[in-house]
Amino acid sequence: AMGEQACQLARAVNYQSAGTVEFLVDSQSNFYFLEMNTRLQVEHPITECITGVDIVQEMLRVAAGHPLSYTQTDIPIKGWAVECRVYAEDPVRYLPSIGLLTKYIEPPVSGNTPDTGVRCDSGIVEGSSISIHYDPMISKVRVYYWAPN
C-alpha cells in the first residue's frame, strides 16, 4: 500500500526520475506522507544492495530520454543492508576532529559474492587532511546479504 501511494504521487506530478517518498508509520501500521525528495538520496546504495538495480544508471538513462529498464514489479526486494558512516569527529562536542589522517584501512571487499558483500565509498586515503571547512565524514561502509526467495 505504501509503495503504491508513492507511485501514485509520482504519477500525479508527472515525476519520471529517481526520488524518495517518505512516510511516518505509527504503532498500528498506519502511514502518513512526510515528504518527497526529487533527487537521489545519499542512502541510495542501500536500495541498490537489496534490489540489484543501479539507480544512478537508471537516472542517467531517463535523463537521456530512454524509458526505465524496469517496472516496479520487476524489482525484487531481497535481503538486508546496513550503512555505517565513519566520521573524523569529536564524539563529545560533535565537531570535526581536524588534522592529518595518520591511519586508514578500508574493510576488505575481496570476499564479496553476488549475494553478500561490503561496499565502502570514501574520498580519502591515509595521509589525507581532515579540515574544519568540510563535513568530517570520511567514508560510508555498507554490508549486505541478498536472501534467497
C-alpha positions as CSV (number, residue, x, y, z in Angstrom):
1,A,0.0,0.0,0.0
2,M,2.8,2.5,0.9
3,G,4.7,1.7,-2.3
4,E,1.6,2.2,-4.4
5,Q,0.9,5.5,-2.7
6,A,4.4,6.7,-3.5
7,C,4.0,5.7,-7.2
8,Q,0.6,7.4,-7.4
9,L,2.2,10.6,-6.0
10,A,5.0,10.5,-8.6
11,R,2.4,9.9,-11.4
12,A,0.2,12.7,-10.2
13,V,3.1,15.2,-10.6
14,N,4.5,13.5,-13.7
15,Y,7.8,12.8,-12.0
16,Q,10.0,10.5,-14.1
17,S,13.3,10.0,-12.3
18,A,14.7,8.6,-9.1
19,G,13.3,10.1,-6.0
20,T,12.2,9.2,-2.5
21,V,8.8,9.4,-0.9
22,E,9.0,9.3,2.9
23,F,6.2,8.3,5.3
24,L,5.8,8.1,9.0
25,V,4.4,4.9,10.4
26,D,2.5,4.6,13.7
27,S,2.2,1.7,16.1
28,Q,-0.9,0.4,14.2
29,S,1.0,0.4,10.9
30,N,-0.9,3.4,9.6
31,F,1.3,5.5,7.4
32,Y,1.3,9.2,6.7
33,F,3.0,11.2,4.0
34,L,6.1,13.2,5.1
35,E,7.9,14.4,2.1
36,M,9.0,13.7,-1.5
37,N,12.7,14.2,-2.4
38,T,13.1,14.7,-6.1
39,R,16.7,13.7,-6.1
40,L,19.0,10.8,-5.4
41,Q,19.3,10.2,-1.7
42,V,22.7,9.7,-0.2
43,E,21.4,6.4,1.2
44,H,20.6,5.1,-2.3
45,P,23.3,2.4,-2.2
46,I,21.2,0.6,0.4
47,T,18.4,0.3,-2.1
48,E,20.9,-0.8,-4.8
49,C,22.2,-3.5,-2.4
50,I,18.8,-5.1,-1.8
51,T,17.3,-4.7,-5.3
52,G,20.3,-5.2,-7.6
53,V,19.2,-2.0,-9.5
54,D,21.9,0.6,-10.4
55,I,19.8,3.7,-9.6
56,V,22.4,6.2,-10.9
57,Q,22.5,4.3,-14.3
58,E,18.7,4.4,-14.5
59,M,18.6,8.2,-13.7
60,L,21.1,8.8,-16.5
61,R,19.1,6.7,-18.9
62,V,15.9,8.6,-18.1
63,A,17.7,12.0,-18.4
64,A,18.9,10.9,-21.9
65,G,15.3,10.3,-22.9
66,H,15.2,6.5,-22.5
67,P,12.5,4.7,-20.6
68,L,13.2,3.0,-17.3
69,S,14.7,-0.5,-17.8
70,Y,12.3,-1.9,-15.1
71,T,8.8,-1.7,-13.9
72,Q,8.1,-1.7,-10.2
73,T,7.0,-5.4,-10.3
74,D,10.4,-6.3,-11.9
75,I,12.3,-5.0,-8.9
76,P,12.8,-7.6,-6.1
77,I,13.4,-6.6,-2.5
78,K,15.7,-9.3,-1.2
79,G,17.8,-9.4,1.9
80,W,19.2,-6.8,4.2
81,A,21.7,-3.9,4.1
82,V,23.2,-1.7,6.8
83,E,25.1,1.5,6.3
84,C,27.6,3.0,8.7
85,R,29.0,6.4,8.3
86,V,32.6,6.8,9.6
87,Y,33.4,10.3,10.8
88,A,36.5,12.1,12.0
89,E,34.6,13.8,14.7
90,D,34.9,14.5,18.4
91,P,32.2,12.3,19.9
92,V,31.6,14.7,22.9
93,R,31.4,18.0,21.1
94,Y,30.3,16.8,17.7
95,L,32.9,18.9,16.0
96,P,35.3,17.8,13.2
97,S,38.5,16.3,14.6
98,I,40.8,18.1,12.3
99,G,44.3,17.2,11.2
100,L,46.2,14.6,9.4
101,L,44.7,11.1,9.0
102,T,47.6,9.0,10.1
103,K,46.0,5.6,9.8
104,Y,43.2,4.5,7.5
105,I,42.3,1.0,6.4
106,E,39.1,0.2,4.5
107,P,37.4,-3.2,5.1
108,P,38.3,-5.8,2.5
109,V,35.9,-6.4,-0.3
110,S,37.7,-9.4,-1.9
111,G,35.3,-11.9,-0.3
112,N,32.2,-10.3,-2.0
113,T,29.8,-12.6,-3.8
114,P,26.7,-11.6,-5.8
115,D,24.7,-12.3,-2.7
116,T,26.8,-10.8,0.1
117,G,29.4,-8.2,0.5
118,V,30.9,-5.0,1.7
119,R,30.8,-1.7,-0.1
120,C,33.0,1.2,1.0
121,D,32.7,4.7,-0.5
122,S,35.3,7.2,0.5
123,G,37.2,10.1,-0.8
124,I,40.3,9.9,1.4
125,V,43.4,7.9,1.8
126,E,45.9,7.6,4.6
127,G,47.7,10.9,4.8
128,S,44.6,12.9,3.9
129,S,43.9,16.1,5.8
130,I,40.6,16.5,7.8
131,S,39.6,20.1,7.5
132,I,37.2,22.2,9.6
133,H,35.7,23.6,6.4
134,Y,34.1,20.4,5.2
135,D,31.9,17.6,6.5
136,P,34.1,15.3,8.6
137,M,32.6,12.1,7.1
138,I,35.4,10.1,5.7
139,S,33.6,7.0,4.4
140,K,30.3,5.1,4.2
141,V,30.5,1.4,4.7
142,R,27.7,-0.9,3.8
143,V,27.3,-4.6,4.4
144,Y,24.6,-6.5,2.6
145,Y,23.1,-10.0,2.3
146,W,20.8,-10.9,-0.6
147,A,18.5,-13.6,0.8
148,P,17.2,-16.4,-1.3
149,N,13.5,-16.5,-2.0
